[in-house]
Amino acid sequence: MTSDNRTGPPSFGSEREMLRAFLDYHRATLAMKCEGLTDEELRQRSMPPSTLSLLGLVRHMAEVERAWFRRVFEDNDAPMVWSDKIDFQAAYDASGSTRQEAFTAWEAEVADSRRIERESESLDRVGHQPRWREEVSLRMVMVHVLLEYGRHNGHADLLREGIDGTVGA
């Protein structure tokens, strides 16, 4: 079982407050899905040939946070966390990873993302997405990353249920 200590997003607020709150809610959801599990359980794969695991999702989301905040708004050439090239699939293979390693990297990227967002004067701040070779707004980045979390938290629900039967938000 996990405890739900998440702060739910508000029903009203500015666009920025809502985007920030929903992003933080989904970040907390991923952490909650991993709560109370051993490294071995966190590395448990969904089904062959997939390398998808809860720990792999944490690693993947560290890559997503870096690719969409740091690389877009601060350093287009910042190396990825888990791969030498932009290979989001490489992060899924957590076979040699630990909770400590994955969560330390993910939490550092989340902290950088939050700092970048808070230091930005407007959701209209323009950054360059090197992978797409085009300009994007902070608003677009926040929505994109929020959708990534929503999609992968659905995967996390199924993975957690397969490990110990825990279901729910």
C-alpha positions as CSV (number, residue, x, y, z in Angstrom):
1,M,0.0,0.0,0.0
2,T,1.0,3.6,-0.5
3,S,0.0,6.7,1.3
4,D,-1.5,9.5,-0.7
5,N,0.3,12.7,0.5
6,R,-0.2,14.6,-2.7
7,T,-1.6,18.1,-2.8
8,G,-4.4,18.1,-5.3
9,P,-4.4,20.9,-7.9
10,P,-6.7,23.8,-7.3
11,S,-10.1,24.2,-9.1
12,F,-9.4,27.8,-9.8
13,G,-6.3,29.9,-10.5
14,S,-4.3,31.6,-13.1
15,E,-3.1,29.6,-16.1
16,R,0.4,29.4,-14.7
17,E,-0.8,28.4,-11.3
18,M,-2.9,25.6,-12.8
19,L,-0.1,24.3,-15.1
20,R,2.4,24.4,-12.2
21,A,0.0,22.6,-9.8
22,F,-1.0,19.9,-12.2
23,L,2.6,19.2,-13.2
24,D,3.6,19.0,-9.5
25,Y,0.6,16.7,-8.8
26,H,1.7,14.3,-11.6
27,R,5.3,14.4,-10.4
28,A,4.1,13.4,-7.0
29,T,1.9,10.7,-8.5
30,L,4.9,9.0,-10.1
31,A,6.8,9.2,-6.8
32,M,3.8,7.7,-5.0
33,K,3.5,4.8,-7.4
34,C,7.1,3.9,-6.5
35,E,6.7,4.3,-2.7
36,G,7.5,1.3,-0.5
37,L,9.0,-0.9,-3.2
38,T,12.4,-2.4,-3.2
39,D,14.9,-1.8,-6.0
40,E,14.2,-5.2,-7.4
41,E,10.4,-4.5,-7.5
42,L,11.0,-1.1,-9.1
43,R,13.1,-2.8,-11.8
44,Q,10.4,-5.5,-12.5
45,R,9.5,-5.3,-16.2
46,S,6.0,-5.2,-17.6
47,M,6.3,-8.1,-20.1
48,P,8.9,-9.3,-22.7
49,P,10.3,-7.8,-24.8
50,S,9.5,-4.5,-23.1
51,T,12.1,-3.0,-20.7
52,L,9.4,-0.8,-19.1
53,S,9.5,-0.7,-15.3
54,L,8.7,1.8,-12.6
55,L,12.3,2.7,-12.2
56,G,12.6,3.0,-16.0
57,L,9.7,5.5,-15.9
58,V,11.5,7.6,-13.3
59,R,14.7,7.5,-15.4
60,H,12.7,8.4,-18.6
61,M,11.0,11.3,-16.9
62,A,14.4,12.7,-15.8
63,E,15.3,12.7,-19.5
64,V,12.0,14.4,-20.4
65,E,12.5,17.1,-17.7
66,R,16.0,17.8,-19.0
67,A,15.1,17.7,-22.7
68,W,12.2,20.1,-22.3
69,F,13.4,22.5,-19.7
70,R,17.2,22.7,-19.4
71,R,17.9,21.9,-23.1
72,V,15.2,24.2,-24.4
73,F,15.7,27.3,-22.1
74,E,19.3,27.1,-20.9
75,D,21.7,24.8,-22.8
76,N,20.7,23.3,-26.1
77,D,23.7,21.0,-25.9
78,A,23.3,19.8,-22.4
79,P,24.0,16.0,-22.4
80,M,21.1,13.7,-21.7
81,V,21.0,12.0,-18.4
82,W,21.1,8.3,-19.4
83,S,22.3,8.3,-23.0
84,D,25.0,9.9,-25.2
85,K,22.5,10.8,-27.8
86,I,18.8,11.7,-27.5
87,D,17.4,8.2,-26.9
88,F,14.5,8.3,-24.6
89,Q,14.1,4.5,-24.8
90,A,17.6,4.0,-23.3
91,A,16.3,5.3,-20.0
92,Y,13.7,2.6,-19.8
93,D,16.3,-0.1,-19.3
94,A,16.8,0.2,-15.5
95,S,18.3,-3.3,-15.1
96,G,21.5,-1.9,-13.5
97,S,19.9,1.1,-11.8
98,T,18.8,1.7,-8.2
99,R,16.1,3.8,-6.6
100,Q,18.8,6.1,-5.2
101,E,20.4,6.7,-8.6
102,A,17.2,7.2,-10.5
103,F,15.4,9.3,-8.0
104,T,18.5,11.5,-7.4
105,A,18.7,12.3,-11.1
106,W,15.0,12.8,-11.5
107,E,14.6,15.0,-8.5
108,A,17.6,17.2,-9.7
109,E,16.0,17.6,-13.1
110,V,12.6,18.4,-11.5
111,A,14.3,21.0,-9.3
112,D,16.0,22.6,-12.4
113,S,12.7,22.6,-14.3
114,R,10.9,24.3,-11.4
115,R,13.6,26.9,-11.1
116,I,13.6,27.6,-14.9
117,E,9.8,28.0,-14.8
118,R,9.7,30.2,-11.7
119,E,12.5,32.5,-13.1
120,S,10.6,32.9,-16.4
121,E,8.6,36.1,-16.5
122,S,5.9,34.8,-18.7
123,L,4.5,31.6,-20.2
124,D,5.3,33.2,-23.5
125,R,9.0,32.9,-22.9
126,V,10.6,31.5,-26.0
127,G,13.1,28.7,-26.0
128,H,14.7,26.5,-28.7
129,Q,13.8,22.8,-28.9
130,P,17.0,21.4,-30.5
131,R,15.4,18.1,-31.4
132,W,12.7,19.8,-33.4
133,R,14.9,22.7,-34.5
134,E,12.1,25.2,-33.7
135,E,11.1,27.8,-31.2
136,V,8.6,26.8,-28.5
137,S,7.0,28.7,-25.6
138,L,7.2,27.8,-21.9
139,R,3.5,27.3,-22.0
140,M,3.9,24.6,-24.7
141,V,6.7,22.9,-22.8
142,M,4.7,22.8,-19.6
143,V,1.7,21.3,-21.4
144,H,3.9,18.8,-23.2
145,V,5.6,17.6,-20.0
146,L,2.3,17.4,-18.2
147,L,0.9,15.2,-21.0
148,E,4.1,13.0,-20.7
149,Y,3.5,12.5,-17.0
150,G,-0.2,11.8,-17.5
151,R,0.6,9.1,-20.1
152,H,3.4,7.5,-18.1
153,N,1.5,7.6,-14.8
154,G,-1.1,5.4,-16.5
155,H,1.7,3.0,-17.2
156,A,2.9,3.3,-13.6
157,D,-0.7,2.4,-12.4
158,L,-0.5,-0.9,-14.4
159,L,3.1,-1.7,-13.4
160,R,2.3,-1.1,-9.7
161,E,-0.8,-3.3,-9.8
162,G,1.3,-6.1,-11.4
163,I,3.9,-5.8,-8.6
164,D,1.7,-5.9,-5.5
165,G,-1.9,-5.3,-6.5
166,T,-1.9,-1.6,-5.4
167,V,-4.4,0.3,-7.5
168,G,-5.8,3.8,-7.5
169,A,-5.0,7.4,-8.2
